[in-house]
Structure formats: structure tokens, C-alpha cells
Amino acid sequence: MTDELAKGLEDVLVTESSLSFIDGEAGTLRYRGYPIDVLARNASFEETLALLWEGSLPTESELATFRERMAAERSVDPGVIETVRELAAREENPMAALRTAVSMLSAYDPENGDSATDDAELTRHMGRRITAKMPTIVAAYKRLRDGSEPVEPREDLDHAANFLYMLDGEVPDQTLADVFDMALVVHADHGINASTFAAMVTVSTESDVYSGVTSAIGTLKGDLHGGANQNVMRMLQEVDESDRSAVEWAREALESGRRIPGFGHRVYDVKDPRAKILSAKSKALGNAAGELKWYSYSRAIEEFMDKEVGIAPNVDFYSASMYYEMGIPIDIYTPIFAMSRVGGWVANVLEYREDNRLIRPRARYVGPDEQSFTRIDDR
């Protein structure tokens, strides 16, 4: 055992993986060898899931079967929906509500029970069910909080379009559905990030995939991980409501000690390749809506941060304005992140279990030396 301390496990190798390749200096991200921009332009979210879970891109017939199986799992038991209803009435945080609902799903899975946790095919089935049902839960929460009843999922729509349909009850136009699908693709996996590691730690104990995903959702909820995209949009709204330009606002914020959300990354030294993809889509949506101010604020702040601070935006920075242009409530952004990243969580769980070892790090002890115990009546 080495005595070298790696706070936050930074740069510590914990496993080997064939899922995501990241080059932080070059700004490169690939899923199983495919560049993320190629997948974002050409592959659907379902194709991406099949690639991550099965190891290769599916054929046309394989994809059709994959989609059918996913679509057939979208409905959520009324018992879970009633809990979501209560959480919405209490105005629970959407990520906390999602965490609670996902943990409940295991009670309604006939194959969960005492089944072997090292059964890859069973884990894949459960992962498919979780992935298919999470959009139904998120959309139901949003509608119930707004005073509307949930919309039942449709099996004839793809994963992205079905979520947007359940959100407002109208089938989205193809442009919006395609943009949202692309956003799911770029968020699907990203190495051993905090939430993925949380899932791996949980299942390394031979716990089930429902427990692993629940752990991951709780981890993604934090502002230093998935919660950052919400903070970006609130920042842009603050800029819009101020009497200063975006650059003036950013400069004053930094001078006052505030942190500009959506910038910097533990892995990338340059602009996050996912941010490049999403910035183009944010601009396109703004042009389509005839309102480019959110994109313009974002670009101005990006240029300022690059010039004055020397740091680049991460995936959260442009996803915020993109989702806002789509009319999605700000506090639903992180649950959408979870709806996508669950694909990576399941993939990493499947891969890690092929050669499982309990994840059990050590801490350097810095407390007092051995002490003598004093009975309570003598203290």
C-alpha cells in the first residue's frame, strides 16, 4: 500500500474499461472507440445504449428489437406514481423524488427478489427497465407538481420523443425530438465520474443494480456534479435581469468571489467536446425561436472566461440554455441528466461485474495516538 494521498481519488486508476476514452488535453471523448461528435450526429440514444450495453452498434433488426423491449417497459406501477404524487405535493426536490421512485421500482420487479447479482443478463434486463421508466417518473413528477395528471407513455415513439410527449401531452416536432435525443447521447457516459463510481461501489458489494442506480442518482444531485446545469441557467437569468452586460456581470461576480458555474472540469484542460456540440444546438434553437439572448450571454461569458481566467466550459454550460429554449423547467435539467447517464451507470456495472472486486479504499489516520480510557464518573 502506498502512503501517497490522492485527495478525491484524483488520477487514481481503479479499474480497466472499454467504454469511454477521454483525452483531457486534446478534448476527446469516445464511446467504445466512436468519437462523441460522430455518435451525436448519427446515432440515436437507443443505438448508443445498445453500443454501451452490448459492445457494438446494433444492426437494423437488432435496434428494432432493442427499441421494442425498451418501449414495453415504460409504464410505471400506480403505487410508484402515487408516491411521486405525494412528493410533488410536498414540492420535494425533483432529484430526491427521482431517487425515491427509482428505489421503489425494485419492489415491482418480479425478477429482483433474491436473484443472483452476478447474472449479467438479469442485470441488463433490470437496467433496461430502470432506463425505460425514469422518463415516465420525471415527466409524471413535473405534471403532478403543475396540477396536471401524468400522461401515459407511448410505445410508438422513440425514447426522446416519448419523454417530451409525456412532459406536455403533445408529440414534439422532429427538430426538438432530434435535439433532445442528441443531448441524451452526449450525456450517456463519461468515464469513472462521481455518480458512476458511486454505482460501482454499491454493486461491488454484490448489491443489486437498483441500489447502484439509486446511489448514483443521489451523487448526481450535487452541485459539483449534475446540479451545475441548473445553476448555469439561473446565472443567465440573473444576467438578464441585471443592468450590466454579460461580461460586466461575470467580471463583478469573480471580483466578489463568486464561482461561475459551468466552467472547468476535473478531466478536461480544454473545452469539453460535449460543450462544442451543445453550443451549436443552443444557437440553432435560439435562431428557430427568434431569441438568441441566452446563447449570446453564454458566448460572451465563455469568451471572457477564456481570456481572463483561462478556463473553458464543460457540458453543463450550454445544456442549460438549450433545455431552456425547449421550454423545460430549470429544476428538471438534472433529472434529465440522470435519464441519460443511467445508460452509462448500467454499462459500467455490467463491465465491472465481469471481474468484480469489493471497492474498499483506505484513509491515512491523523488522529491522536493511543489514549487511556477514563471511566465516565472520573471525567
KEKE-3310 file (N, C-alpha, C; in steps of 0.2 Angstrom, whole numbers, plus 5000, padded with zeros to 4 digits):
npx = (5004:5003:5009:5005:4994:4979:4969:4951:4953:4959:4965:4968:4969:4956:4950:4950:4943:4932:4923:4922:4933:4944:4953:4959:4968:4968:4954:4945:4933:4927:4915:4917:4926:4921:4920:4913:4906:4903:4894:4884:4879:4874:4869:4856:4849:4845:4852:4865:4864:4863:4876:4884:4879:4879:4891:4893:4888:4871:4863:4850:4839:4842:4842:4828:4822:4828:4823:4809:4809:4813:4803:4792:4794:4791:4779:4774:4771:4756:4757:4770:4768:4759:4767:4775:4766:4763:4776:4777:4767:4772:4782:4795:4812:4816:4826:4828:4815:4815:4826:4819:4808:4814:4821:4810:4806:4811:4804:4793:4798:4798:4808:4818:4820:4828:4837:4852:4866:4876:4872:4873:4864:4852:4855:4856:4843:4836:4842:4838:4824:4824:4830:4820:4809:4813:4811:4797:4794:4800:4793:4780:4781:4784:4772:4762:4766:4763:4750:4743:4738:4747:4754:4752:4764:4770:4772:4775:4783:4800:4813:4817:4808:4796:4798:4797:4784:4777:4779:4772:4761:4759:4764:4781:4789:4799:4812:4814:4813:4824:4835:4834:4836:4849:4856:4854:4862:4875:4877:4877:4888:4903:4917:4924:4916:4909:4896:4895:4905:4900:4889:4896:4904:4893:4887:4898:4898:4891:4878:4861:4857:4847:4849:4862:4860:4851:4860:4869:4860:4858:4871:4873:4865:4871:4878:4891:4892:4880:4871:4875:4871:4858:4862:4869:4859:4851:4860:4862:4849:4850:4859:4852:4842:4849:4857:4868:4881:4884:4897:4902:4894:4899:4913:4911:4906:4916:4926:4919:4921:4913:4908:4909:4897:4897:4910:4926:4934:4937:4944:4946:4957:4955:4942:4927:4922:4909:4902:4905:4897:4884:4883:4882:4869:4861:4862:4856:4843:4839:4840:4829:4819:4819:4825:4840:4846:4850:4859:4868:4872:4879:4889:4897:4901:4908:4919:4925:4929:4938:4948:4951:4952:4956:4950:4939:4922:4911:4901:4889:4887:4881:4871:4861:4855:4850:4841:4832:4828:4820:4809:4809:4807:4818:4823:4821:4832:4843:4837:4835:4848:4851:4842:4849:4862:4860:4862:4876:4879:4873:4880:4893:4892:4889:4901:4910:4907:4911:4923:4923:4928:4927:4926:4936:4944:4957:4961:4972:4977:4976:4973:4974:4987:4987:4976:4973:4959:4946:4935:4917:4913:4924:4928)
npy = (4994:5011:5026:5038:5052:5054:5065:5066:5055:5059:5056:5043:5026:5014:5004:4994:4999:4997:5006:5021:5033:5046:5060:5072:5083:5085:5086:5076:5063:5047:5034:5017:5018:5026:5043:5056:5066:5061:5051:5059:5065:5055:5044:5037:5038:5026:5017:5021:5016:5003:5001:5004:4994:4982:4981:4983:4993:4991:4981:4985:4977:4972:4984:4987:4977:4980:4993:4990:4982:4991:5001:4994:4993:5005:5009:5013:5007:5010:5012:5017:5029:5035:5038:5047:5057:5062:5066:5077:5085:5089:5097:5092:5091:5088:5079:5072:5066:5058:5049:5042:5036:5028:5019:5013:5005:4993:4985:4981:4974:4958:4950:4954:4951:4938:4935:4930:4942:4942:4939:4943:4945:4946:4958:4967:4966:4972:4984:4990:4991:5001:5011:5014:5017:5029:5041:5042:5043:5056:5065:5063:5068:5081:5085:5082:5091:5103:5102:5094:5079:5064:5059:5045:5034:5031:5018:5019:5029:5036:5035:5048:5057:5052:5055:5069:5070:5065:5075:5087:5082:5083:5078:5080:5091:5085:5091:5096:5084:5077:5085:5084:5070:5069:5076:5067:5057:5063:5064:5052:5043:5044:5040:5036:5045:5054:5049:5038:5030:5029:5021:5009:5007:5003:4991:4983:4977:4967:4970:4975:4981:4991:4997:5002:5011:5020:5025:5031:5042:5049:5054:5061:5072:5082:5099:5100:5091:5084:5094:5106:5111:5117:5128:5136:5141:5148:5158:5164:5170:5179:5187:5192:5200:5210:5226:5226:5221:5204:5201:5211:5208:5195:5198:5206:5197:5187:5196:5198:5186:5175:5160:5155:5145:5130:5130:5124:5108:5092:5083:5088:5099:5108:5115:5106:5093:5089:5101:5109:5103:5105:5119:5123:5118:5125:5137:5135:5132:5144:5153:5147:5150:5163:5171:5175:5178:5171:5162:5171:5178:5167:5164:5176:5176:5164:5168:5178:5171:5163:5172:5180:5171:5159:5146:5134:5130:5117:5102:5106:5119:5124:5116:5120:5133:5127:5117:5126:5134:5124:5124:5118:5115:5123:5115:5103:5099:5092:5079:5075:5074:5063:5053:5051:5047:5036:5026:5024:5021:5008:5002:5002:4995:4983:4980:4980:4970:4959:4956:4957:4966:4970:4987:4996:5008:5016:5026:5039:5039:5052:5055:5056:5048:5032:5032:5033:5026:5034:5031:5036:5042:5048:5058)
npz = (5000:4996:5003:4998:4996:4988:4986:4985:4976:4964:4948:4951:4947:4946:4939:4924:4908:4894:4889:4889:4882:4886:4883:4891:4888:4874:4872:4869:4867:4867:4864:4866:4856:4846:4841:4850:4844:4831:4835:4841:4830:4822:4828:4837:4854:4859:4850:4855:4868:4866:4860:4871:4881:4875:4867:4854:4839:4835:4822:4810:4812:4825:4832:4831:4839:4851:4854:4854:4866:4875:4875:4879:4892:4898:4906:4923:4939:4947:4961:4963:4956:4964:4975:4969:4967:4980:4984:4974:4978:4990:4986:4984:4981:4964:4960:4972:4973:4961:4965:4976:4969:4960:4968:4973:4963:4962:4970:4962:4953:4946:4944:4953:4968:4976:4966:4958:4959:4951:4938:4922:4912:4918:4926:4915:4910:4921:4921:4909:4912:4922:4915:4905:4913:4920:4913:4913:4926:4929:4920:4925:4938:4936:4929:4939:4949:4943:4944:4935:4927:4925:4909:4900:4894:4877:4866:4852:4850:4850:4862:4866:4860:4866:4880:4879:4874:4885:4894:4891:4884:4871:4855:4850:4838:4825:4825:4838:4845:4839:4843:4857:4859:4854:4865:4875:4870:4871:4885:4890:4895:4904:4908:4924:4932:4946:4950:4943:4949:4961:4959:4955:4967:4975:4969:4969:4981:4979:4979:4972:4955:4956:4968:4965:4955:4962:4972:4963:4958:4969:4970:4958:4960:4967:4967:4962:4953:4944:4946:4942:4929:4931:4939:4930:4921:4930:4933:4920:4919:4930:4924:4914:4921:4926:4925:4918:4906:4900:4901:4910:4921:4924:4927:4938:4946:4948:4954:4966:4972:4968:4961:4944:4937:4927:4921:4919:4923:4930:4922:4909:4901:4891:4880:4884:4874:4872:4876:4864:4855:4860:4861:4848:4845:4855:4849:4837:4841:4847:4836:4829:4837:4837:4846:4853:4864:4876:4871:4867:4879:4885:4876:4877:4890:4890:4881:4889:4901:4895:4891:4902:4913:4909:4908:4901:4895:4902:4900:4906:4903:4891:4889:4898:4892:4881:4885:4891:4880:4875:4883:4895:4912:4924:4936:4931:4924:4929:4933:4919:4915:4923:4917:4905:4909:4916:4907:4905:4919:4920:4910:4915:4927:4922:4916:4926:4935:4928:4932:4947:4961:4978:4982:4991:4998:5008:5022:5027:5044:5055:5068:5086:5096:5104:5118:5135:5143:5152:5165:5165:5177:5182:5174)
capx = (5000:5007:5007:5004:4987:4976:4963:4946:4955:4961:4970:4969:4966:4953:4948:4951:4936:4932:4918:4923:4940:4944:4959:4958:4972:4965:4947:4942:4928:4924:4912:4919:4930:4917:4920:4906:4903:4900:4888:4879:4876:4872:4866:4850:4850:4844:4858:4870:4863:4865:4883:4887:4877:4881:4898:4894:4882:4866:4860:4843:4834:4843:4839:4821:4821:4830:4818:4803:4809:4813:4796:4787:4795:4790:4774:4776:4766:4752:4760:4775:4765:4756:4772:4778:4761:4764:4782:4776:4763:4776:4787:4801:4817:4815:4831:4826:4809:4818:4829:4815:4804:4819:4822:4804:4804:4814:4798:4788:4801:4797:4815:4823:4820:4834:4841:4860:4868:4882:4869:4874:4858:4847:4856:4854:4835:4834:4845:4833:4818:4825:4831:4814:4804:4815:4807:4790:4794:4802:4788:4774:4783:4783:4765:4758:4768:4760:4742:4740:4738:4753:4752:4754:4769:4768:4777:4776:4788:4807:4814:4817:4801:4791:4798:4794:4777:4774:4780:4767:4755:4759:4770:4786:4791:4805:4818:4815:4815:4831:4840:4834:4839:4857:4858:4854:4868:4881:4877:4876:4893:4909:4922:4923:4914:4907:4890:4896:4909:4895:4885:4901:4905:4887:4887:4904:4897:4886:4871:4858:4858:4843:4853:4868:4857:4849:4866:4871:4856:4860:4878:4872:4861:4875:4880:4898:4891:4874:4867:4878:4867:4853:4865:4871:4853:4849:4865:4860:4843:4852:4862:4846:4838:4854:4858:4875:4882:4886:4904:4902:4891:4904:4919:4910:4904:4923:4929:4916:4922:4908:4911:4904:4895:4898:4917:4931:4932:4942:4947:4947:4961:4952:4934:4923:4920:4901:4900:4905:4891:4878:4883:4879:4862:4858:4862:4851:4836:4838:4838:4822:4814:4819:4828:4847:4850:4853:4865:4873:4875:4883:4895:4900:4904:4913:4925:4928:4932:4944:4953:4953:4953:4959:4946:4934:4916:4910:4895:4883:4886:4877:4865:4856:4851:4847:4835:4828:4824:4815:4803:4809:4808:4826:4824:4821:4838:4847:4834:4836:4855:4851:4839:4854:4868:4859:4864:4882:4879:4872:4886:4899:4890:4889:4908:4914:4905:4914:4929:4921:4931:4925:4929:4937:4950:4960:4962:4978:4975:4979:4970:4978:4990:4983:4974:4970:4951:4944:4928:4913:4912:4930:4929)
capy = (5000:5017:5031:5044:5054:5057:5068:5065:5050:5062:5052:5036:5021:5009:4998:4995:5000:4998:5010:5028:5035:5053:5064:5079:5088:5086:5087:5070:5058:5042:5028:5011:5020:5031:5050:5058:5071:5056:5047:5064:5067:5049:5038:5038:5036:5019:5014:5022:5012:4996:5001:5003:4988:4976:4981:4985:4996:4986:4981:4987:4972:4972:4990:4987:4973:4984:4998:4987:4980:4997:5004:4989:4994:5012:5011:5013:5004:5015:5013:5022:5036:5038:5041:5053:5062:5064:5070:5083:5089:5092:5101:5089:5092:5083:5073:5067:5062:5053:5044:5039:5032:5023:5014:5009:5001:4986:4981:4979:4970:4951:4946:4956:4946:4935:4933:4931:4948:4942:4937:4949:4946:4949:4965:4970:4967:4977:4991:4992:4993:5007:5017:5015:5020:5035:5047:5042:5046:5063:5068:5062:5072:5088:5087:5082:5097:5108:5102:5090:5071:5061:5056:5038:5033:5028:5013:5020:5035:5034:5037:5055:5060:5050:5059:5076:5069:5064:5081:5092:5079:5084:5075:5085:5091:5081:5095:5096:5077:5076:5089:5081:5064:5071:5078:5061:5053:5066:5064:5045:5040:5049:5038:5035:5051:5053:5045:5031:5027:5028:5015:5004:5005:4999:4985:4979:4973:4962:4973:4974:4987:4996:5000:5005:5017:5024:5028:5036:5047:5054:5058:5066:5078:5088:5105:5099:5086:5085:5100:5113:5114:5122:5134:5140:5144:5153:5163:5168:5174:5184:5192:5195:5204:5215:5232:5226:5216:5198:5202:5215:5204:5190:5201:5208:5191:5185:5200:5197:5179:5170:5155:5155:5138:5128:5131:5119:5101:5088:5079:5092:5105:5112:5115:5100:5091:5089:5108:5111:5100:5108:5126:5123:5116:5130:5143:5133:5133:5151:5155:5145:5153:5171:5174:5172:5182:5166:5159:5177:5178:5161:5165:5182:5174:5159:5172:5182:5167:5160:5177:5182:5166:5153:5140:5133:5127:5110:5100:5109:5127:5125:5112:5125:5137:5123:5115:5132:5136:5119:5125:5113:5119:5123:5110:5096:5098:5087:5073:5073:5071:5056:5049:5049:5044:5029:5021:5023:5018:5001:4999:5001:4990:4976:4978:4979:4964:4954:4954:4961:4966:4975:4993:4997:5012:5017:5033:5040:5041:5058:5057:5055:5041:5028:5035:5029:5027:5036:5030:5042:5046:5051:5063)
capz = (5000:4995:5008:4994:4997:4982:4989:4980:4972:4958:4944:4954:4942:4950:4935:4917:4905:4886:4887:4887:4881:4887:4882:4893:4884:4867:4872:4865:4871:4863:4867:4863:4850:4842:4843:4853:4839:4826:4838:4842:4823:4818:4832:4842:4861:4859:4847:4860:4874:4863:4860:4878:4885:4871:4865:4847:4836:4833:4816:4810:4816:4832:4835:4831:4844:4857:4855:4857:4873:4880:4875:4883:4900:4900:4911:4930:4943:4951:4968:4962:4954:4970:4979:4966:4968:4986:4984:4970:4983:4995:4982:4985:4975:4958:4960:4978:4971:4957:4969:4980:4965:4957:4974:4974:4957:4963:4974:4957:4948:4948:4944:4958:4974:4978:4961:4958:4957:4946:4932:4918:4908:4923:4927:4909:4910:4926:4919:4904:4915:4925:4910:4902:4917:4923:4910:4915:4933:4929:4917:4930:4944:4933:4928:4945:4953:4940:4944:4929:4928:4921:4903:4899:4888:4870:4863:4845:4850:4852:4869:4867:4859:4871:4886:4878:4874:4892:4898:4890:4881:4864:4851:4848:4831:4824:4826:4845:4847:4837:4848:4864:4858:4854:4871:4879:4868:4874:4892:4892:4898:4904:4912:4931:4936:4953:4950:4940:4954:4967:4957:4955:4974:4978:4966:4971:4987:4977:4979:4965:4951:4958:4973:4962:4952:4967:4974:4958:4957:4975:4969:4953:4963:4970:4963:4959:4948:4939:4948:4939:4924:4934:4942:4924:4919:4935:4932:4914:4921:4934:4920:4910:4925:4929:4921:4915:4900:4902:4903:4916:4926:4925:4930:4945:4950:4950:4959:4973:4975:4966:4956:4938:4936:4920:4919:4922:4923:4933:4917:4903:4901:4886:4880:4884:4867:4873:4876:4857:4852:4863:4860:4841:4846:4858:4844:4832:4844:4848:4830:4827:4842:4836:4853:4854:4870:4881:4868:4866:4885:4886:4872:4879:4896:4888:4879:4895:4905:4892:4890:4908:4918:4905:4908:4896:4898:4902:4896:4909:4902:4885:4890:4901:4888:4876:4888:4892:4874:4873:4887:4900:4919:4926:4940:4928:4920:4932:4932:4913:4915:4926:4912:4900:4912:4918:4902:4907:4925:4919:4907:4920:4932:4919:4915:4932:4937:4924:4936:4952:4967:4983:4982:4998:4999:5014:5024:5032:5050:5058:5075:5092:5097:5109:5124:5141:5144:5159:5167:5165:5183:5183:5168)
cpx = (5004:5004:5005:4996:4985:4969:4957:4948:4957:4967:4972:4965:4963:4950:4950:4944:4937:4926:4919:4931:4940:4951:4958:4962:4970:4958:4944:4938:4926:4920:4914:4923:4927:4917:4913:4902:4900:4894:4882:4875:4872:4868:4861:4852:4850:4850:4864:4870:4865:4872:4886:4886:4880:4888:4899:4888:4877:4865:4853:4838:4835:4841:4832:4819:4822:4825:4811:4803:4810:4806:4791:4788:4794:4785:4777:4770:4762:4755:4765:4773:4762:4761:4775:4772:4762:4770:4781:4772:4767:4782:4794:4806:4816:4820:4830:4820:4811:4821:4825:4811:4808:4820:4816:4803:4806:4808:4793:4792:4801:4803:4820:4824:4827:4839:4848:4862:4873:4879:4869:4867:4852:4848:4855:4846:4833:4836:4840:4827:4819:4826:4825:4809:4806:4811:4800:4789:4795:4796:4781:4775:4781:4776:4761:4760:4764:4752:4739:4741:4744:4750:4756:4759:4767:4773:4779:4781:4795:4808:4814:4811:4796:4791:4795:4786:4774:4774:4775:4761:4754:4765:4775:4787:4798:4812:4819:4817:4822:4836:4840:4837:4847:4859:4858:4860:4874:4882:4877:4882:4899:4914:4920:4921:4911:4901:4891:4900:4905:4891:4890:4903:4899:4887:4893:4903:4892:4879:4868:4859:4853:4846:4859:4865:4854:4855:4869:4867:4857:4866:4877:4869:4865:4877:4887:4898:4885:4870:4869:4874:4861:4856:4867:4865:4851:4854:4863:4854:4845:4856:4857:4843:4843:4854:4865:4875:4884:4893:4905:4900:4896:4910:4917:4908:4911:4926:4926:4917:4917:4911:4906:4903:4896:4905:4921:4929:4938:4946:4950:4951:4959:4945:4932:4921:4912:4899:4900:4899:4885:4878:4880:4871:4858:4857:4856:4844:4835:4836:4831:4817:4814:4822:4835:4850:4853:4859:4871:4876:4880:4890:4900:4904:4909:4920:4928:4931:4938:4949:4955:4955:4957:4956:4940:4927:4915:4903:4889:4882:4881:4871:4859:4852:4848:4841:4830:4824:4819:4809:4803:4811:4816:4827:4823:4827:4842:4844:4835:4843:4855:4847:4844:4859:4867:4861:4872:4883:4878:4877:4892:4898:4891:4897:4912:4913:4908:4920:4928:4926:4929:4929:4930:4944:4952:4960:4968:4975:4979:4976:4976:4981:4985:4982:4972:4963:4950:4937:4924:4913:4918:4932:4927)
cpy = (5006:5022:5038:5045:5057:5059:5068:5059:5052:5058:5045:5031:5015:5003:4999:4995:5000:5003:5017:5030:5043:5055:5071:5085:5090:5087:5082:5065:5053:5037:5022:5013:5025:5038:5052:5062:5066:5053:5053:5065:5061:5044:5041:5036:5029:5015:5015:5017:5005:4995:5000:4997:4982:4975:4983:4989:4990:4986:4984:4983:4972:4978:4990:4983:4977:4989:4995:4985:4985:5000:5000:4990:5001:5013:5009:5011:5010:5017:5018:5029:5039:5041:5047:5059:5066:5069:5077:5088:5093:5096:5098:5090:5086:5077:5069:5063:5057:5047:5040:5034:5027:5017:5010:5004:4994:4982:4978:4975:4962:4947:4949:4951:4944:4933:4934:4938:4948:4940:4943:4950:4949:4956:4969:4971:4972:4984:4994:4994:5000:5013:5018:5019:5027:5041:5047:5045:5054:5067:5068:5067:5080:5090:5087:5089:5103:5108:5098:5083:5069:5059:5049:5038:5030:5024:5015:5026:5032:5037:5044:5058:5058:5054:5066:5076:5069:5071:5086:5089:5080:5081:5080:5085:5088:5085:5095:5089:5075:5079:5086:5074:5064:5072:5072:5057:5056:5065:5056:5042:5045:5046:5036:5041:5049:5048:5038:5027:5025:5021:5009:5002:5001:4992:4980:4975:4968:4964:4973:4981:4992:5000:5004:5012:5022:5028:5033:5042:5052:5057:5063:5072:5084:5093:5104:5094:5087:5092:5107:5116:5119:5128:5139:5144:5150:5159:5167:5172:5180:5190:5196:5201:5210:5221:5232:5221:5210:5198:5206:5211:5199:5193:5203:5202:5188:5189:5200:5190:5174:5166:5155:5148:5137:5128:5126:5112:5097:5084:5084:5098:5110:5112:5108:5098:5091:5096:5111:5109:5104:5115:5127:5122:5122:5136:5141:5134:5140:5154:5153:5148:5161:5174:5171:5175:5177:5163:5165:5178:5173:5162:5171:5180:5169:5163:5175:5177:5164:5165:5179:5177:5160:5147:5140:5130:5120:5108:5104:5116:5128:5121:5116:5129:5133:5120:5121:5134:5130:5120:5121:5117:5118:5117:5103:5094:5092:5080:5071:5071:5064:5051:5047:5045:5037:5024:5019:5020:5010:4998:4997:4996:4983:4975:4977:4973:4958:4951:4958:4960:4971:4981:4995:5001:5012:5024:5033:5042:5047:5060:5056:5048:5038:5032:5031:5031:5029:5035:5036:5046:5049:5056:5070)
cpz = (5000:5001:5004:4994:4991:4984:4983:4975:4965:4955:4947:4949:4947:4946:4928:4913:4897:4884:4885:4887:4882:4887:4884:4890:4877:4866:4868:4870:4865:4867:4863:4856:4845:4845:4845:4848:4833:4829:4839:4835:4820:4822:4837:4849:4862:4856:4852:4866:4872:4863:4867:4882:4881:4868:4858:4845:4834:4825:4816:4813:4823:4836:4836:4837:4851:4859:4857:4864:4877:4880:4879:4890:4902:4906:4918:4934:4947:4958:4968:4961:4960:4975:4976:4967:4975:4987:4980:4975:4988:4992:4984:4979:4970:4958:4966:4976:4966:4960:4973:4975:4962:4962:4975:4968:4958:4967:4968:4952:4950:4948:4949:4964:4976:4973:4961:4955:4952:4939:4927:4914:4912:4925:4921:4908:4915:4924:4913:4907:4918:4920:4906:4906:4920:4920:4912:4922:4933:4926:4922:4936:4942:4932:4935:4949:4950:4940:4939:4931:4923:4914:4902:4893:4882:4868:4856:4844:4852:4859:4871:4866:4864:4877:4885:4877:4881:4896:4897:4886:4874:4860:4849:4841:4831:4826:4834:4848:4845:4842:4855:4864:4858:4861:4876:4877:4871:4881:4894:4896:4899:4909:4919:4934:4942:4954:4948:4945:4960:4965:4957:4962:4977:4975:4967:4977:4986:4978:4972:4962:4953:4964:4970:4959:4957:4971:4969:4957:4963:4974:4964:4955:4965:4965:4959:4954:4943:4940:4945:4933:4926:4936:4936:4922:4924:4934:4926:4915:4925:4929:4916:4914:4927:4923:4918:4910:4904:4905:4909:4922:4929:4929:4937:4949:4953:4955:4966:4976:4973:4961:4950:4936:4928:4917:4923:4923:4926:4928:4911:4904:4896:4886:4880:4877:4867:4873:4868:4854:4854:4862:4853:4841:4850:4854:4839:4835:4845:4842:4828:4831:4841:4842:4854:4860:4875:4878:4868:4873:4886:4882:4875:4886:4895:4886:4884:4899:4902:4892:4897:4913:4915:4907:4904:4899:4898:4899:4899:4906:4896:4885:4893:4897:4883:4879:4889:4886:4872:4878:4893:4907:4921:4931:4938:4924:4923:4932:4924:4912:4918:4921:4907:4904:4915:4913:4904:4914:4924:4915:4911:4925:4929:4918:4921:4935:4934:4928:4943:4958:4972:4983:4989:4999:5006:5016:5028:5038:5053:5065:5080:5092:5102:5115:5129:5142:5151:5160:5167:5171:5186:5178:5171)
residu = (MET:THR:ASP:GLU:LEU:ALA:LYS:GLY:LEU:GLU:ASP:VAL:LEU:VAL:THR:GLU:SER:SER:LEU:SER:PHE:ILE:ASP:GLY:GLU:ALA:GLY:THR:LEU:ARG:TYR:ARG:GLY:TYR:PRO:ILE:ASP:VAL:LEU:ALA:ARG:ASN:ALA:SER:PHE:GLU:GLU:THR:LEU:ALA:LEU:LEU:TRP:GLU:GLY:SER:LEU:PRO:THR:GLU:SER:GLU:LEU:ALA:THR:PHE:ARG:GLU:ARG:MET:ALA:ALA:GLU:ARG:SER:VAL:ASP:PRO:GLY:VAL:ILE:GLU:THR:VAL:ARG:GLU:LEU:ALA:ALA:ARG:GLU:GLU:ASN:PRO:MET:ALA:ALA:LEU:ARG:THR:ALA:VAL:SER:MET:LEU:SER:ALA:TYR:ASP:PRO:GLU:ASN:GLY:ASP:SER:ALA:THR:ASP:ASP:ALA:GLU:LEU:THR:ARG:HIS:MET:GLY:ARG:ARG:ILE:THR:ALA:LYS:MET:PRO:THR:ILE:VAL:ALA:ALA:TYR:LYS:ARG:LEU:ARG:ASP:GLY:SER:GLU:PRO:VAL:GLU:PRO:ARG:GLU:ASP:LEU:ASP:HIS:ALA:ALA:ASN:PHE:LEU:TYR:MET:LEU:ASP:GLY:GLU:VAL:PRO:ASP:GLN:THR:LEU:ALA:ASP:VAL:PHE:ASP:MET:ALA:LEU:VAL:VAL:HIS:ALA:ASP:HIS:GLY:ILE:ASN:ALA:SER:THR:PHE:ALA:ALA:MET:VAL:THR:VAL:SER:THR:GLU:SER:ASP:VAL:TYR:SER:GLY:VAL:THR:SER:ALA:ILE:GLY:THR:LEU:LYS:GLY:ASP:LEU:HIS:GLY:GLY:ALA:ASN:GLN:ASN:VAL:MET:ARG:MET:LEU:GLN:GLU:VAL:ASP:GLU:SER:ASP:ARG:SER:ALA:VAL:GLU:TRP:ALA:ARG:GLU:ALA:LEU:GLU:SER:GLY:ARG:ARG:ILE:PRO:GLY:PHE:GLY:HIS:ARG:VAL:TYR:ASP:VAL:LYS:ASP:PRO:ARG:ALA:LYS:ILE:LEU:SER:ALA:LYS:SER:LYS:ALA:LEU:GLY:ASN:ALA:ALA:GLY:GLU:LEU:LYS:TRP:TYR:SER:TYR:SER:ARG:ALA:ILE:GLU:GLU:PHE:MET:ASP:LYS:GLU:VAL:GLY:ILE:ALA:PRO:ASN:VAL:ASP:PHE:TYR:SER:ALA:SER:MET:TYR:TYR:GLU:MET:GLY:ILE:PRO:ILE:ASP:ILE:TYR:THR:PRO:ILE:PHE:ALA:MET:SER:ARG:VAL:GLY:GLY:TRP:VAL:ALA:ASN:VAL:LEU:GLU:TYR:ARG:GLU:ASP:ASN:ARG:LEU:ILE:ARG:PRO:ARG:ALA:ARG:TYR:VAL:GLY:PRO:ASP:GLU:GLN:SER:PHE:THR:ARG:ILE:ASP:ASP:ARG)
# end
